[in-house]
Amino acid sequence: MRTENFVKDQNLNNDFFDLKELVDLKERLIKNLEKTPFYIDHLAKTKYICKYVKTELEKDITKYNNQVSSKTDIYKRNLILTNDFEDILDLGMLIALVFTDLCVCINHYFNAKYKYEAMYSLRQINVIMIEGYKKIYGFNDKINNSLWISKIKPLVEKEYDQLNKEFNSILSDIQEIGSNGTLNNVFRNISIHYDIEPIKVYETFVNIKIEDVSSNFKNVIPYISLFGKMHHFMKQLISELTIKITECQKDIIESSSIYENRDIQ
């Protein structure tokens, strides 16, 4: 079997990219790598606060359950919102992590000097793309239980109709990515598990021409764009839910004040 080898085609060919497209993409990657990790930190800290608030709400519900039903209802409403908020935080963090991991690997691809470096970056990119897709939306019978469908869809339809159009647009893009051959599962399996016969791994990757590496890399562009849209959407949803929780907390404060005054009288 005749093969090329790993040391040929050392210089990457970026002729597949329009120069402006390439510059714009690199600038976006740099901005994301500067900003998104701080946003992930913010989501993580908010998650810790969310857990504490849930614990306190559960205590209050138990405390007032046999005393004042209307007050208990307010606490229960706040607990439902907080549970939704926690789900949104989890998915928002996952999307931000996948988005940032992709940016790191794409940056490595652009900085690669040798064919093997480019191939390795592309392999990692492909793994992140598939694993991120599986976690957020999934394939076949896993779709209905995915985070995007089981958590986000009913919440948007019930509470945030103003975001429904954007949600459906993103859903259409997600489905397109999953069906148009962008995600290469064979490539992913060998990249993660290698093989009991190393020669199969060698033959798989050594026969990839640098032109194919660059051409296949172009499939990443719609994916990174999709995750950028999802990232922006989740920030909006978190902001909307924060407003609702703040309003509900005001109701709790007001109800506490009312019943305290009654006790005084």
Solvent accessible surface area in square Angstrom, and as a share of the most:
residue,aa,sasa,rsa
1,M,180,0.80
2,R,204,0.75
3,T,44,0.25
4,E,42,0.19
5,N,58,0.30
6,F,57,0.24
7,V,106,0.61
8,K,100,0.42
9,D,62,0.32
10,Q,87,0.39
11,N,130,0.66
12,L,34,0.17
13,N,44,0.23
14,N,50,0.26
15,D,122,0.63
16,F,73,0.30
17,F,14,0.06
18,D,89,0.46
19,L,135,0.67
20,K,141,0.60
21,E,60,0.27
22,L,17,0.08
23,V,67,0.38
24,D,55,0.28
25,L,5,0.03
26,K,78,0.33
27,E,91,0.41
28,R,118,0.43
29,L,3,0.01
30,I,94,0.48
31,K,120,0.51
32,N,15,0.07
33,L,50,0.25
34,E,104,0.47
35,K,139,0.59
36,T,6,0.04
37,P,53,0.33
38,F,152,0.64
39,Y,39,0.15
40,I,24,0.12
41,D,77,0.40
42,H,108,0.48
43,L,1,0.00
44,A,28,0.22
45,K,132,0.56
46,T,24,0.14
47,K,33,0.14
48,Y,151,0.57
49,I,109,0.56
50,C,6,0.04
51,K,104,0.44
52,Y,143,0.54
53,V,35,0.20
54,K,44,0.18
55,T,64,0.37
56,E,57,0.26
57,L,10,0.05
58,E,86,0.39
59,K,119,0.51
60,D,39,0.20
61,I,23,0.12
62,T,105,0.61
63,K,120,0.51
64,Y,37,0.14
65,N,79,0.41
66,N,144,0.74
67,Q,121,0.54
68,V,37,0.21
69,S,82,0.53
70,S,58,0.38
71,K,9,0.04
72,T,4,0.02
73,D,84,0.43
74,I,43,0.22
75,Y,13,0.05
76,K,90,0.38
77,R,91,0.33
78,N,1,0.01
79,L,30,0.15
80,I,95,0.48
81,L,4,0.02
82,T,2,0.01
83,N,59,0.30
84,D,35,0.18
85,F,20,0.08
86,E,18,0.08
87,D,43,0.22
88,I,1,0.00
89,L,0,0.00
90,D,59,0.31
91,L,1,0.00
92,G,1,0.01
93,M,39,0.17
94,L,42,0.21
95,I,0,0.00
96,A,0,0.00
97,L,77,0.38
98,V,12,0.07
99,F,23,0.09
100,T,15,0.08
101,D,68,0.35
102,L,0,0.00
103,C,2,0.01
104,V,57,0.33
105,C,18,0.11
106,I,0,0.00
107,N,46,0.24
108,H,107,0.48
109,Y,1,0.00
110,F,22,0.09
111,N,98,0.50
112,A,11,0.08
113,K,145,0.61
114,Y,110,0.42
115,K,1,0.00
116,Y,94,0.36
117,E,76,0.34
118,A,0,0.00
119,M,1,0.00
120,Y,106,0.40
121,S,8,0.05
122,L,9,0.04
123,R,9,0.03
124,Q,57,0.25
125,I,1,0.00
126,N,11,0.06
127,V,22,0.13
128,I,29,0.15
129,M,4,0.02
130,I,3,0.01
131,E,51,0.23
132,G,3,0.03
133,Y,8,0.03
134,K,85,0.36
135,K,131,0.56
136,I,3,0.01
137,Y,12,0.05
138,G,3,0.03
139,F,68,0.28
140,N,131,0.67
141,D,115,0.60
142,K,136,0.58
143,I,45,0.23
144,N,115,0.59
145,N,124,0.64
146,S,9,0.06
147,L,55,0.27
148,W,0,0.00
149,I,30,0.15
150,S,47,0.30
151,K,84,0.36
152,I,0,0.00
153,K,68,0.29
154,P,63,0.40
155,L,17,0.09
156,V,0,0.00
157,E,96,0.43
158,K,162,0.69
159,E,39,0.18
160,Y,1,0.00
161,D,106,0.55
162,Q,114,0.51
163,L,11,0.05
164,N,40,0.20
165,K,175,0.74
166,E,55,0.25
167,F,1,0.00
168,N,71,0.36
169,S,60,0.39
170,I,2,0.01
171,L,22,0.11
172,S,64,0.41
173,D,44,0.23
174,I,3,0.02
175,Q,88,0.39
176,E,97,0.43
177,I,7,0.03
178,G,32,0.30
179,S,88,0.57
180,N,74,0.38
181,G,63,0.61
182,T,14,0.08
183,L,28,0.14
184,N,70,0.36
185,N,83,0.43
186,V,106,0.61
187,F,20,0.08
188,R,36,0.13
189,N,55,0.28
190,I,27,0.14
191,S,10,0.06
192,I,69,0.35
193,H,123,0.55
194,Y,127,0.48
195,D,57,0.30
196,I,166,0.84
197,E,78,0.35
198,P,100,0.63
199,I,92,0.47
200,K,97,0.41
201,V,18,0.10
202,Y,77,0.29
203,E,50,0.23
204,T,46,0.27
205,F,2,0.01
206,V,0,0.00
207,N,55,0.28
208,I,25,0.13
209,K,106,0.45
210,I,5,0.03
211,E,73,0.33
212,D,64,0.33
213,V,0,0.00
214,S,0,0.00
215,S,51,0.33
216,N,70,0.36
217,F,0,0.00
218,K,72,0.30
219,N,63,0.32
220,V,3,0.02
221,I,35,0.18
222,P,68,0.43
223,Y,0,0.00
224,I,3,0.01
225,S,40,0.26
226,L,5,0.02
227,F,3,0.01
228,G,21,0.21
229,K,93,0.40
230,M,2,0.01
231,H,22,0.10
232,H,105,0.47
233,F,0,0.00
234,M,2,0.01
235,K,89,0.38
236,Q,53,0.23
237,L,0,0.00
238,I,18,0.09
239,S,59,0.38
240,E,52,0.23
241,L,0,0.00
242,T,63,0.36
243,I,94,0.48
244,K,57,0.24
245,I,17,0.09
246,T,60,0.35
247,E,95,0.43
248,C,10,0.06
249,Q,70,0.31
250,K,116,0.49
251,D,65,0.34
252,I,23,0.12
253,I,121,0.62
254,E,105,0.47
255,S,9,0.06
256,S,26,0.16
257,S,52,0.34
258,I,89,0.45
259,Y,44,0.17
260,E,106,0.47
261,N,77,0.40
262,R,149,0.54
263,D,121,0.63
264,I,143,0.73
265,Q,182,0.81
